Amino acid sequence: MVYLYFGVLGSVIGYAFQCAGANIISLVQRKQKIDEEIGKCLLISGVTCFAFGAFLVLSSLAFLPQILVVSLGSLQTVYSLVWHRFFNGIPVSIRQLVGASCVCAGCVLMYQDCKSRMQTPLMNPVQLFHAYSAPTYQTYLTIVCFLHFIISTYNQCQPQSKNNRNLVDTILYSVQGAMLGTQFMVMSKTIGMLLRLHVSHEVNFFNTFNGGFLCATSFVAIISILFWSNRGSIGESRFDISIIKPTNKITWIIFGVLSGGLYFEEIQSAGLVHVFYALLYIVLGIWFGHLDPLLHGVDEPKKEKLFLLTDSSDEEDFSTSDSLNIDVIDSP
């Protein structure tokens, strides 16, 4: 039970650092687009926050059920609302507050299910390897491959357009990427379990099978996250950004819960109905609570109220640009 509490705390804090790092990196990218000077410390702080948060989240996978860790990732929607409200000065609407409440309710439900109904036993490399041949997971992988082929065929038959605003095409594109991309979470939890067993001297990586299994798992994890990152960047350039962003978050959580829940048999332990209700709250919360500064706030990052991210030189530049605008307006 102690591992559960520490794991949940690590996930909650880790996702907060990831959200802060991602927002700082996004700020840097927006400033670069308008050729504004960026301090190296700002970029380094963003990368460091994101990396530290990812480390905490991946570490918690060694102790927590994957369905809980993935579900807690929806808290980034709440963190984003806090960030944009206090750092960018973007007001939060009632709809977004309702969405944040739904996310919190879904996370609490998932936590209660995992706390009262499920323990996550450690699995050695042989057990993890044989888990791939379990009928339930084999069926899941077969369906994933079949759907991936069908969606790929459908996309090839569709006319390519730069700004495709078809909701069905957007959802299918996101589903196709999430089905394979979420294997990163399964591989990461597998690696976390192996490292935990190695620390307790129960697994020796110098063994041929153990070392090979660890390398193969790490390779699949890297390929999966690169595939998902590439699909995300391409999707944001092809589809309506107001739809593809929350859709990507939703499909990532749904298939992250499905893949880990079936591979580690977590859904059977927690209960399918309980997991469904928790996911329903989370999905609705992400959809209603999504906030993007380019869509809901000021387009130009110069005008954002970045109280904790600007220095005196930035403030002088803002005041200078404002005075120039006033002079131009007053001139005949």
RODREN-769953 format. One record per residue: x, y, z of N, C-alpha, C, O in turn. Coordinates in steps of 0.001 Angstrom, whole numbers, plus 500000, padded with zeros to 6 digits. Example, Ala and Ser with C-alpha at 12.3 -4.5 7.8 and 13.67 -1.06 7.14 Angstrom:
RODREN-769953
513190494310507800512300495500507800513200496700507800514236496681508465512850497750507080513670498940507140512900500030507870513409501138508039
end
This chain:
RODREN-769953
500820498793500000500000500000500000500859501266500000500469502291499441502026501184500628502928502344500635503387502654499220503485503818498831503671501598498444504085501797497059502997502507496254503292503313495372501746502202496565500639502838495850500626504338496099500475505125495165500783504735497357500762506158497688501944506903497056501772507979496482503135506324497166504305506971496580504200507015495051504602507992494420503659505954494472503498505939493023502526506990492545502790507673491555501399507133493235500418508153492862501010509546493019500819510407492160501729509768494118502361511076494329503387511377493237503466512502492745504170510368492863505144510564491794504486510876490468504974511720489716503377510203490170502675510459488907502078511858488876502207512571487881501427512248489962500784513565490012501823514681489860501626515623489091502931514564490600503992515576490500504678515500489150504993516529488551504911514279488665505582514112487376504808514727486239505391515399485388503498514510486203502693515103485137502651516622485258502543517317484248502736517148486478502782518604486655504061519175486054504026520202485375505189518515486301506451518967485714506429518821484193506936519686483479505846517735483701505755517564482253504928518669481617505294519200480569503815519015482249502960520068481715503680521415481718503603522166480746504381521719482816505124522981482885506220523026481827506399524040481152506951521923481686508008521883480677507466522023479272508042522742478456506358521342478973505769521435477636505285522847477338505438523320476212504707523528478318504239524900478099505394525867477921505299526802477126506487525658478651507655526522478474508261526316477081508618527284476410508374525073476654508911524789475313507998525368474242508479525901473242506685525267474441505745525854473492505885527374473435505780527976472366506119527979474582506338529429474623507584529807473832507572530773473069508654529048474016509893529316473281509666529216471787510168530047471030508922528218471350508665528032469929507849529181469359508102529628468240506874529660470118506071530780469628506886532060469550506704532862468634507779532252470503508636533446470460509621533374469287509935534395468675510100532182468981511019532030467861510354532341466530511014532805465601509050532088466430508347532354465178508274533835464854508150534206463686508349534698465879508312536139465640509702536752465811509856537959465996510715535866465741512122536311465799512432537109467058513172538092467010511876536693468163512165537341469442513301536592470149513364535364470116514179537341470776515317536725471451514848535883472629513989536292473410515442534687472736515067533745473784516295533435474634517354533093474107516151533553475926517242533192476820517432531684476857516461530927476853518683531252476892518954529820476909518432529169478189518048528000478187518421529928479274517938529377480542516473528982480452516051528007481074515691529739479677514268529423479544514082528087478848513278527264479286514818527864477767514710526604477043515229525436477875514629524362477898516348525658478555516922524589479380515973524232480523515809523057480854515354525238481120514416524967482222513214524167481738512727523286482447512728524471480525511604523727479977511946522271479720511181521374480074513100522037479102513530520664478816513778519895480110513426518722480226514392520575481083514680519918482360513399519533483096513294518427483626512432520440483129511146520137483777510460518959483109509951518064483784510447518959481792509772517878481074510474516545481308509816515528481530511808516542481259512559515304481458512385514767482877512222513563483074512422515667483867512238515230485254510832514672485475510658513665486162509841515325484894508477514823485011508305513468484357507634512593484904508913513283483176508835511987482501509499510901483336509013509771483390510610511241483987511294510267484841510400509829486001510331508641486316509718510777486635508835510436487747507666509565487292507290508611487973507097509902486138505956509128485639506372507713485282505696506753485653507484507576484561507947506247484166508368505425485383508201504206485402508914506096486397509286505374487620508053504852488351508083503766488931506969505627488323505753505190489007505127503974488346504361503253488985505442503732487064504904502557486382505410501260486994504770500219486852506558501311487675507105500106488301506299499699489533506421498569490008505473500617490054504745500341491291503226500387491120502499499750491883502747501128490134501312501324489972500776500553488771501531500234487853499476500250488769498849499701487562498932500711486423498819501917486646499127500222485219499240501128484078497950501897483859497993503064483467496801501272484103495543501976483876495420503193484789494757504164484425496035503160485950495988504302486864496966505384486428496628506567486437498168504988486047499170505980485617498693506722484369498814507943484279498151505973483408497655506602482182496485507534482493496402508631481939495592507108483367494441507948483714494872509234484416494302510298484173495867509137485278496365510337485958496976511328484979497109512511485294497351510853483788497869511766482772496856512801482332497227513856481818495569512508482529494534513487482175494591514719483064494002515746482727495288514636484194495430515810485068496192516936484386496143518078484843496892516634483308497586517691482566496593518709482011496944519871481804495353518277481769494319519230481350494064520258482441493916521448482160494012519796483688493809520707484820495028521608484996494890522812485212496216521024484904497437521819485043497530522893483957497985524008484214497098522549482745497147523526481655496220524703481926496561525848481631495053524423482485494139525512482817494762526446483850494651527666483731495411525882484856496074526696485879497206527507485252497362528693485543497992526866484393499130527541483758498659528724482915499167529836483063497696528488482039497251529546481134496508530653481871496493531798481420495893530319482999495189531362483750496157532281484469495983533500484439497176531725485115498055532534485952499331532987485243499941533974485655499741532296484201500962532681483497500664533414482193501403534327481825499603533037481489499266533681480224498120534672480363497847535433479435497446534674481510496351535605481715495114535294480907494318536196480644494921534033480498493763533641479710492642533215480663492853532322481484491475533819480579490378533447481495489886532029481224489891531560480085489465531362482284488948530003482195487429530058482223486842530691483101486794529397481264485339529422481156484692528388482079485367527524482640483388528497482221482629527537483028482744526144482431482879525165483165482693526044481114482812524756480446484129524088480793484165522886481053485200524844480801486511524267481109486625523876482577487286522891482907485986524641483460485968524266484874485190522968485087485586522128485896484087522808484362483327521554484441484179520400483931484174519311484507484917520648482838485804519611482314486879519218483307487178518035483464487464520202483982488481519902484992487892519096486143488549518201486674486666519406486528486007518647487600485772517203487177485952516285487977485372516996485924485157515632485422486466514843485407486482513660485748487556515490485015488858514817485001489237514369486406489650513227486609489097515267487370489430514917488759488550513787489273489030512894489971487254513822488929486350512762489367486737511423488756486713510397489436487095511429487468487512510185486819488784509618487416488902508404487585489739510482487738490985510016488354490744509441489743491356508442490121489847510074490505489524509564491840488852508204491745489156507307492531487934508039490781487273506744490597488273505656490231488219504548490764489185505979489319490185504988488911491107504643490076491487503485490250491464505643490871492316505389492029491615504482493038492226503560493577490345504742493291489596503919494241489472502477493750489558501537494540489268502310492439489175500959491881490482500208492050490487499041492442491589500873491756492903500222491857493282499972493320493925498973493641492880500883494193493249500754495602492510499612496278493093498885497082491235499448495961490414498481496682490331497115496026489999496132496689490629497034494722490390495778494018491629495140493407491566493996492956492727495832493379493813495313492568495173495548493206495432496607493778496018494565493102497434494669493416498208494366492130497751493588491293499369494980491983500170494764490782501346493867491122502357494356491626501248492568490863502358491671491192503517491858490229503323492150489049504717491686490746505892491768489886505956490531488994505648489422489432506354490732487750506457489643486786507901489556486321508505490568485964508460488341486323509828488153485854509850488135484326508787488098483706511026488159483704511088488212482239510346487082481541509747487305480489510369485875482097509666484756481476508160484986481501507476484746480506507645485453482637506213485732482736505799486878481809504742486816481182506622487914481723506326489028480829506342488590479379505526489047478579507261487711479038507347487220477661506114486385477303505549486537476220505704485509478213504548484656477941503232485437477986502215484966477476503248486634478596502028487441478626501612487871477226500434488133476983502572487945476299502239488293474917501363487235474266500563487548473385501508485982474693500745484887474082499413484637474770498713483687474420499050485459475733497749485310476390496635485558475376496737486492474581495585484756475380494528484897474372493920486295474299493635486798473213493722486920475464493099488242475469493976489270474777493498490059473963495269489256475106496161490247474516496417489947473046496552490871472244496485488673472679496640488307471277495446488795470465495610489281469346494264488669471018493064489165470338493117490678470171492767491214469119493563491358471234493683492819471162494663493238470064494361494133469275495834492595470009496827492937468992496314492634467588496593493380466649495570491550467443495005491217466134494018492280465677494039492705464521493157492704466588492188493747466255492897495054465926492505495757464995493944495384466689494702496611466436495323496595465045495218497575464306495965495493464686496590495389463362495555495447462244495781496076461211494414494786462459493353494794461448492799496204461261492632496662460130492512496897462374491993498258462278493015499206461661492656500104460899494293499004461992495346499849461409495377499690459897495545500670459171495216498464459421495203498216457973493970498841457325494069499452456261492806498690457965491574499240457402491636500766457337491256501365456331492119501391458414492195502857458437493218503353457416492988504370456761494338502652457274495337503042456267494756502970454859494998503853454036493992501918454588493345501792453278492339502911453057492252503474451966491581503229454100490595504310454007491275505650453742490792506440452930492387505911454417493092507182454232493670507307452831493712508404452274494111506207452264494657506246450912493583506534449874493862507114448824492354506125450174491262506375449235490708507791449352490032508276448445490996508450450471490494509802450684491389510820449993492606510637449971490819511904449419491640512970448840492428513699449911491894514037450967493695513939449634494559514617450603494330516118450544494324516710449464494142516728451698493973518174451792494779518684452962494959517975453952495256519877452862496119520434453898495356520687455182495867520409456267494146521207455082493343521502456274492060520687456218491023521165455757492145519477456683490994518583456677490233518756457980490756518487459061488970519216457862488183519484459062487105518425459283486177518640460063487222517285458602486273516204458787486513515548460139487613515068460413485484515526460988485634514993462333485953513503462302486775513034463089485320512759461412485555511318461328486995511031460944487634510168461547487517511739459952488900511533459528489875511878460652490894511209460826489558512917461405490420513314462520490477512224463580491550511885464079489307511675463923489256510629464942489975509375464470490725508766465232489753508984463221490405507787462690491919507953462661492658507016462966492375509138462295493819509387462275494405509271463674495466508674463855493728509834464655494220509788466030494187508360466571495123507930467245493120507630466281493005506243466740494120505388466148494713504562466843494402505587464874495438504803464217496799505008464869497574504061465003497093506236465274498371506493465932498410505999467366499431505479467817497297506157468094497282505779469506497320504275469708497868503803470704496748503507468778496742502058468923498152501489469015498412500560469780499059502062468221500442501583468232501315502406469176502234501870469795501037503692469287501871504553470124501813504209471595502805504367472306500647503732472073500510503422473493501255502147473892501318501813475075501815501438472921502683500317473294503918500814474052504602500042474724504190502117473932505271502715474707505022502566476197505951502302476960503768502733476620503450502609478043503605501167478518504096500924479620503189500213477690503340498797478052504815498442478181505223497782479136505608498884477214507042498584477259507716499296478436508616498739479063507287500514478733507883501256479845507582500587481180508453500501482045506347500113481348506016499406482589506803498103482684507237497715483768506988497430481555507789496202481546509225496486481968509803495751482769509792497554481426511162497934481791511230498305483260512180497938483952510221499036483745510199499403485158510166498190486072510845498161487099509381497194485704509341495967486492510691495255486485511153494778487522511321495184485315512618494505485215513680495222486049514480494577486728513688496547485997514660497303486778514408497146488271515350497063489059513145497107488657512821496908490074513296495533490547513828495409491650513110494508489727513599493174490081515118493122490088515718492409490893515742493884489186517199493905489140517781494560490391518802494112490913517133495618490867517606496290492076517501495364493290518352495397494178516459494543493321516295493594494430517053492286494202516864491316494936517922492267493166518793491123492858518001489849492529518453488737492803516826490030491942516032488882491516516175488601490027515789487529489561516724489549489275516925489394487838518332489846487495518786490901487940519011489043486706520369489357486264520338489657484772519998488793483964520692490882484414520656491281483015521809490698482195521796490791480968522786490108482843523863489457482106523432488095481565524128487487480752522282487633482027521704486440481432521265486752480000520726487827479738521491485829479084521230486085477661519765486427477410519459487390476707518865485641477984517443485885477752517001487193478396516293487982477769517408487432479633516991488652480339517518489904479648516780490868479444518809489883479288519390491038478612518776491276477243518503492417476868518557490196476495517940490344475177516511490847475262516081491663474447515769490350476261514389490790476439514342492269476808513469492996476334515273492721477652515328494136478026515652495009476818515032496055476629516616494593475999516982495371474806515837495431473808515559496488473243515169494301473588514054494275472642512909495156473126512290495873472339512633495098474422511560495920474987511894497407474868511028498215474535513140497765475139513558499166475021513464499646473576513076500787473323513818498784472633513753499148471218512307499422470794512035500414470118511389498550471188509978498742470849509432500014471495508636500726470884509854500303472723509397501509473410509848502764472657509068503701472484511099502779472213511621503945471493510889504128470161510514505246469806510687503038469432509986503119468149508556503609468345508056504407467553507902503135469395506505503508469640506364504991469944505479505650469398507231505533470816507096506944471181507500507855470022506936508938469865508461507433469215508826508222468031507687508216467015507390509237466395507063507071466855505920506965465943504791507880466403504203508593465590504480507868467702503404508707468223503739510190468100502876510988467734504970510565468396505368511973468296505266512459466858504797513569466608505699511637465919505628512017464506504181512150464046503830513093463338503349511202464450501937511277464080501272512527464670500430513151464025501656512883465893501067514060466508501413515340465777500548516185465547502690515486465407503113516705464705502485516795463316502094517878462881502387515670462624501765515673461298500272515973461408499718516721460602499629515382462413498192515591462577497838517036462846496814517516462360498662517748463612498375519143463922498510520041462702497919521120462661499280519608461709499412520390460485498344520034459444498091520816458527497728518877459578496739518426458591495304518669459020494435518884458176495042518638460330493674518707460811493461519959461654494402520674461998492209520194461967491833521318462823492464521121464193492191520133464874493303522057464591494067521906465833493161521900467054493518521319468080492000522532466965491074522552468094490421521199468323489866520951469393490483520315467321489904518981467448490970517923467627490808517013468441492063518026466879493066516959466903493799516902468242494162515814468689494024518039468889494749518024470162493992517293471266494542516365471859492743517678471567492031516906472600491741515473472176491680514578473019491560515248470871491319513883470396492539513007470631492404511851471034493724513543470385494950512775470642495087512420472116495497511310472455494747513354472985494821513073474427493834511982474819494151511102475619492646512049474252491612511072474596491988509679474102491902508710474857492402509573472845492747508256472304493974507676472990494066506461473166494914508523473379496093508032474103495683507382475426496183506314475777494780508024476151494344507479477440493515506212477249493698505237477978492607506220476275491753505045476062492585503819475699492424502759476304493469503957474721494247502799474288495389502494475262495869501362475315495824503492476027496793503218477074496196502347478167496853501446478690494935502628478507494241501807479501493954500412478944494122499416479648493527500339477693493217499038477087494447498149476971494410496979477351495532498701476446496728497884476220497315497379477532497589496188477676497508498279478485498057497865479772497081497037480582497470496094481271495798497399480492494795496660481243494646495231480792494349494355481605494849494967479494494753493603478983496063492840479140496055491660479490497188493505478883498471492810478960498795492394480393499237491270480632498576493295481338498874493005482748497632492522483515497669492351484733496531492307482777495282491808483362494774492722484478494297492254485511494884494018484254494457494977485265492963495284485173492315495538486189492419495261483960490994495558483802490149494474484453489132494759485084490585493215484291489832492121484908489799492263486418488795491945487054490902492742486997490962492872488453490169494072488949489455493977489948490291495195488259489598496411488697488113496371488381487315497002489075487733495635487340486322495582486952486059496430485728486335497629485728485526495814484677485308496512483414484353497688483569484583498753482996483279497505484340482289498575484496482896499770485229482673500914484833483656499521486285484272500617487038485266501385486167485304502615486201486069500660485389487035501312484499486312502132483437486757503225483085485204501611482930484444502328481906483919503656482435484044504683481768483335503645483626482798504885484198483905505906484461483722507101484227485051505432484949486167506349485191486656506961483877486919508162483809486776506138482836487211506641481530486189507612480943486564508585480289484917507357481168483885508250480636484026509647481229483956510638480502484223509733482534484445511035483165485692511719482599485681512918482322486760510947482433488025511520481965487900512020480533488374513109480213487262511230479666487102511629478263486280512902478156486658513824477434485169512965478861484341514180478838485108515367479406484995516485478903485886515122480453486653516206481064487704516770480132487880517986480056488405515899479421489430516378478488488799517164477348489326518197476937487663516675476833487029517352475701486520518741476087486699519701475337485895518846477240485344520138477654486396521046478293486253522269478268487443520462478861488425521263479584489623521691478767490489522404479275489696521272477509490871521619476689490958523117476466489963523769476146492156523656476637492405525081476419493726525229475696494736524649476096493712526014474624494923526265473845495108527772473724494171528466473330496286528302474049496484529762474002496325530344472600495974531515472455496582529533471556496436530028470195494981530116469760494657530805468793494103529416470477492695529391470105491817530195471059490873530861470636492138530126472352491292530760473354491887532047473922491217532769474660493143532333473581493787533512474150494303534435473083493762534503471979495372535156473426495987536113472526496930535374471606497693534519472055496886535695470311497694534971469344499177535258469492500001534352469365499529536526469762500932536885469805501470536711471212500897537251472159502551535975471370503090535765472711503609537025473358503844537034474567503803538118472582504254539366473192503233539881474204503586540495475211501977539619473914500922540204474716500514539337475888499612539706476641501153538202476060500797537323477160501358537881478468502428538489478485500638537673479542501060538158480848501905537097481532501435536389482423503142536999481109504032535969481638504797536547482817505969536901482687504143536643483966504714537325485110505983536643485603506935537317485996506006535293485587507140534573486146508152534156485101509172533554485436507890534463483835508794534030482774509423535187482024510169534956481072509147536436482418509729537581481743510648538325482689510442538328483903511657538951482125512580539740482929512391541215482600511488541579481846513254542070483172513099543514482997513294543939481554512631544863481084514211543265480836514455543632479446513232543362478591512925544134477683512509542240478882511290541942478141510247543015478384509558543430477452510118543478479643509133544494479961509438545795479246508526546495478807510738546128479124511111547342478408510741547242476941510286548217476343510941546041476348510584545845474946509087545993474753508643546583473768508283545449475709506846545576475598506426547039475642505611547481474833506989547796476597506600549201476736507025550012475525506309550918475100508208549685474957508688550406473779507762550171472596507393551108471888507381548887472383506497548574471269505138549234471447504539549682470469504638549301472691503356549940472940503422551434472648502484551995472081504547552099473039504670553532472790504751553832471302504223554842470836505422552939470545505511553129469100504126553027468471503796553800467571503319552086468934501988551951468410501152553202468684500360553610467835501317553811469853500576555013470201500983556170469312500136556935468852502297556300469065502781557397468200502200557264466804501823558266466196502121556063466293501615555878464940500142556243464871499694556818463879499401555926465886497977556233465879497731557737465972496840558267465309498534558430466809498321559860467008498811560707465845498374561848465700499693560191465024500250560984463921499179561204462865498372560308462617499151562368462241498121562676461222498386561911459935497630562042458972
end
